[in-house]
Amino acid sequence: MTLSTLGPRTGADTRVDVVVLGAGAAGMMAAIRAGERGRSVVLLDHAKAPGEKIRISGGGRCNFTNLHAGPKNYLSANPHFAKSALARFTPSDFVAMVDRHRIGWHEKTLGQLFCDDSARDIIRMLLEEMRAAGARLHLQTEIRTVEKTLSGFRVETSEAVYDCQSLIVATGGKSIPKMGATGFAYRLAEQFSLGLIETRPGLVPLTLEPTLLEDLAPLSGVSVDAIVRHGKTTFREALLFTHRGLSGPSILQISSYWREGEAVSIALEPDRDFLELLKTARRENGRQAVQTVLGQYLPKRLAQHWSERLGLEKPLADLSDKVLSSLVSALSDWQIKPAGSEGYRTAEVTLGGVDTKDLDSKTMQAKAVPGLYFIGEAVDVTGWLGGYNFQWAWASGHAAGLAA
């Protein structure tokens, strides 16, 4: 049985204007916008509760958007595709909705906006907006078949059969399968002959091969400010050493660009002029050890690691400028080749998805299948860490909801 609904059921066979599949961020926004236009809307999901990824996001406070969200913050085979939707529904537009519902929020670093209290406030807001728009929500509903009809689509579920003019697919990607994530959207896209861009985990911790992992094991739990590079792409945020490898915001960001077999470059505490600091320390007290000086600016376990790794146990007075320069070069360009990633189990998003060349960028409608829309994470548009993926969900849902 359905755990929760907004509005009554109207029988085993139901005719509605719009069926939305997936009660996540994108799906709920699409249902709101379609309902506000007077469309009869039903939103279906197999989960027990709506917005589960919203609930767990941002440490439970939901990093619901980013003030700087723009096309440059997204990965896609077509980097221009996201421009229209993002321009038509901006971070300010979503903040206005949040403010209308008197939800307290604050800005953290790099334009990231979070709820003051709980991510559940965002879910409640969306449910209230859906109710006001007349959209009906049915949970714990299995989607069995989807068929094209002369007048639109027929969606057979475990609860009813819905005939609709428009079908909006917002079932997300493969990330975090324990929360019910599946490849449903991709299978549906293939059913209707839409192209797919290869999918892979994004915003995910990276793992290390056993020998390197053992070497870095004493650093597990250490966090440090770092610039992480892959090709021309760089991110500066915290890096965290874990018992599996590397994590932290900078690593999650670069993971979306990294491919197996490639290396990443790490610059530790990039604002520090370590060469000058070490030379000054050598002049003032040459009996000091490198580890002691580095430990004033790096986590002590990290300072110890580099001192032992390069065999720099001698006093500073016994170390030449050339030796110190080699140390500093290692700290500013530490080349690490990850073995892989932790996969969809911990990935925050799925890269790739429904090929944007088969979708209209203004409406999210499939060009060759009138009435069929794909939005949110199911589409080959993936944002950076920091609220960008939620903004894409709101913007793409808004676009489809205004058109369906």
N, C-alpha and C positions, 0 to 999 in steps of 0.2 A: 504493500500500500504506500501511497505518497505520504511522506512525513509532514510536509507543509505546503500550503497553496495560498496564493493570493487570488481570491475570487473563486466562484463555484465551478465545478465541472458541468459540462453541458451535454453529457452523453458519451457513449462509446465511440461514435463517429462524429467528429467535430470539424466544422468548417471555420477557419480563421484566416485573416489576411496574412499574418506573418508568424512563422514558427522560428524561434531562436534556439539553437542547440548549444548548451553550455552556459551555466550560470556563474561565470567568472566575471572579471572586470569588464572585458569587451562585450560579452553577451548581455550583461545587465544594462550597460550604457545603450546598446543598440535597442533593447526592449523599451527602455525609457523614451528614447527619441521617436521610435515608431509609434508607441502608444500616445505620445503627445500630439501626434498628427491625426489622431482619431482612428488609427489602425487597430484592429483587434489582434492582440498579440498573446502568444503563449510561449513561455520559456521553459525548456526541458533540461534536466540534468540527472545523471545517475547517482550523484552524491547525496549524502544525508543532509548537507547544509550548503547554502550558497557561499561563494566567495572564499573558499578555503585557502587559496594562495594569498588572498588579501589578508586573511586572518593571521597567517604566520609571517608575513613580510615585515621587514624593518624591525626585527626583534619584537614583533607584536604591536608595533606602533605605526606600521604601514608608511613606507616612503612613497607617498601617493603621486608625486610628480617631481619634476626638476625645473627650476626657473629658466634654465638655459637650454631646454630641449629644442633641438632643431635637426634637420636632416643629417648634419655632420656627426651626430651622436648615434647613428644607426648603421648596422651592417646589412647589406642586401646585394644580390646580383645586379639590381638596378638601384643605385644610391639616390636616384631622383624620385623614385616611386612615392616615398613617404611625404614629400613636400606638401602636396595639396591637403591631405587630411590633417597634418600637423598645423598647417596655417589656418585651417577653418575651425579647429578647436584647440586652443592654446592652454598652457599651464594656468594662465590667468582665468580662463573660462572655468576650469575645474575648481580653482581656488574660490571663485565666486559661488559655486555650488556648495562647497564646504562651509563657507562663511554664512550662507543662507540657513544652513542647518546648525549654526552656532557651534561648530566643532573647532576646538582650539588646536592650533598648529604652530610649529616653529621651524625655522630654517637651520639646518646644520651646515656642514662644510659643502662647498662646491655646488650650491644651489639646491640641495636636497631638502624637501619639505616632508615633515613627519607630523603625525597626530600627537597632541600633548598627552592624551590619555591612552586610547586603545584603537587598534586597527578595526575592531568591531564597530566603531563609530562610523567608519566609511561604509561598511556593509549595511548597517542600519539605514544610513542615508540613502543608499542605492535602493534598498527595499521600499523605503518610504516614497521615493521618486517613482518607482515602478507602480506602487499601489495608486498613487495620485494619477498616473498615466493610464491606469486600467489594465496594465499587463499582468497576466496570470503566471504564476510560478508553480511548476510541478517537479518535485524532487523524487529521488529513488525511482527514476523512470528509465527503463532500458530502451534504447533505440534499436529496433530490430531490422527494419528495412527503410530505405528512402528510394522513392521512385519518381520519375518525371511523368507528369500527366499533361493533358491538353491545356488545362487551366493553371498549371503550376506544379505542385509537388504533393505526394502522398507520403506521410511519415507514419510508419507503424511502430507503436511502442508497446511496452508491457501493460500499459493502462488504457490506451485508446488509439484510434487511427485519426490522424489529423490531415485534412486537405487544406492546402494553403497556396496563396499566390506567390509568396516570397519565402525563401528559406535562408536563414543567416547561420553560418557555421562558425561557432566560437568555442570550440572544444579544446583549444590549446595545443601544446606539443607533447613531447615525451618526458619532459623533466619532472622529477619527483613522482615516480610511479606509485609509491606507497600512498599517495593522496588521490590515486585514481587516474593519473595521466595515462593516456593511450595514444595510439596513432590513428584514431578514428577519422580525424579531419583529412589525413593524407589518403586513407582508403576511399573516402567519399570523393576527394578530388580526382583520384584515379578512375573511379566509377564514371565520372562525367568527363573524362579525357583531358583533365587539366594537368599541366606539367608540375613536376616537383623538383626543387633544388635539394641536393643531398643534405640530410639532417645530421647534426652532431651536437653534443652537449656544449653549452655556452655558460659563461660566468661560473666556472667550476674549478675547484682545487686541482692542482697538478701533482702527479705522483713521480717518484724518483726510483731509479734502478737500485737493487739491494745494496751494492757496494757503497754508492754515494749516500743512500739513506742511512746506512750504518755509520758512515763518517759524520753525518750531520745530526745523528740521533741526540747528542747532548744539547742541541739547540731547540728541541721540541718545546713549544710554548713561548719561544722568544719572538717578540714583535719589534720591528724597526722601520723607520721612515725610509722609503726607497723609491728610486725611479726604475721602472722595469721597461725594457725596450724589446721590441720584436720588429725588425726591419725599421721602417720610418715611424712606427707607432710607439708612443711612449705614454705611460701613466705614472703619476706620482701620488702614491698613497701608502698606507701601511702594508708591510709584508710580514706574514706569519709563518714560522717554521712549525710543521706538525709531525706527528708520528708516521704519516704517510708521505709527506713531501712538503709542498709549498701552498700556502693559502693567503688570506688577507685580501683587501680590496684591490691592490695593485695586481696581484696574480689573477684574481677572478676576471679583472678587466682584460688583461693580456691573453687570457685563455681563449677568448673568442677569436683571436687572430692567429694564435699558435696552431701548428700542425705537428703531428708525430714525426720525430726525426729531426726536428729543428731545435735550435737553442734559443734561450732568452738571455738578455744581458741585464745585470742588476747593479745599480749604483747605490751603495749604502750611505745613508745620511748625506745626501748630495750637497747640502749647504756648507758642509765642513771642508775647510782647506787642510786636509790631514797632513800634507807635506809640510806646510808652514808650522802647524801645531807640533809635529814631531821634531822639527829642527829647533823650534823655540825651546821645547822641553829638553832637548839634548844640550843646548847652550846653558840652560839654567840649572840642570841637574843630570849630568850624563850617566849617573849610576841607575837611573830609572829604567825599567823594562818597557818595551813596546806595549805589552799587554796592559800595563798600568796606565799609560797615557791614553791608549785607545779606549780603555774602560771608563774614561771620563766622558766620552762622547757616544760610545756604542754600548749596547747591553754587555755586561761583563762576560757572559758566556760566549758571546760573539767575538769579543776582543780576544779572549783566550783561544778560541778556535783559530783565528787568523794568525796569531803569534805562534801557535804550535804547528799549524799547517805549513808555514813558511820557515820554520826553524829559527825564529827570531828570539831565542831565549837570552842572548847576550845583552849587556847594558847598551843603552842608546849610544854612548860614547864610542862603542866598538863597531857601530854600524855606519856605513858610508851613505852619502847622498843617493848613490845608485841603488843601494839596497832599499832605502826608504822609499824611493820613487817607484820601485817594483811593487812594494807593498801597497802604495797608494793607487797604483794602476789597477791592482787586483781588486781593491775596495770599490773603485769607480767603474769597473767593467768586469764583473764576475760572470763568467759564461757558464750557464747551467743548461744541460740538455735533459728536460723532463722525459720520463719513460712513457707517460700517458696522463690521463685525467681520471678523476673518481667517477666519471660517467654520469648518466642521467639520474642516478640515485641521489646525488647531491647538487646537480646542476640547477641553477636558478631559472635558466631558459633553454629553449631549443633553437639552435641556429638552423637556417634553411627553412624549408616548408613549401607551401603552395607558391608556384612561380608567379611573380608579379606581372610577367608579360601577358599572362592570361586573365588579369584582373584590370578593371577600370580604376585608376588611381583616385578619382573623385568620389566614387560610390562603393568601391570594393566588390562590384558585381562581376561575375565571370562573363567575359566578353562573348563567349560562344554559348552560354547557358543563361538566358534571361531569367531573372528572379532568384538566382543562386549567388550568395555572397559569402566571402571568407574574410574573417577579421582577426585581429589580435595575434597571439603567438603562433597560430596555425599558418600564418603568412610568412614569406621570406623577408621579414623585417625584424631585426633584433637590436635592441638598444643596449647601451652601456649600463653598467651598474649605477644605481643612484636615482631611481624613479623614472628613468626613461622608458622602460617597458610598460609601466602603468600608463604613461602619457600616450604611448602608441595604442594601448588598449582603449583608452577613453576616446582618442581621436578617430581611430578606425571604426569603433562602435558607433560614434556620433555620425560618421559619414554614411555607414550602411543604414542606420536607423532613419536618417532623413530621406533615404532613397527607396527603401523596401516598401 
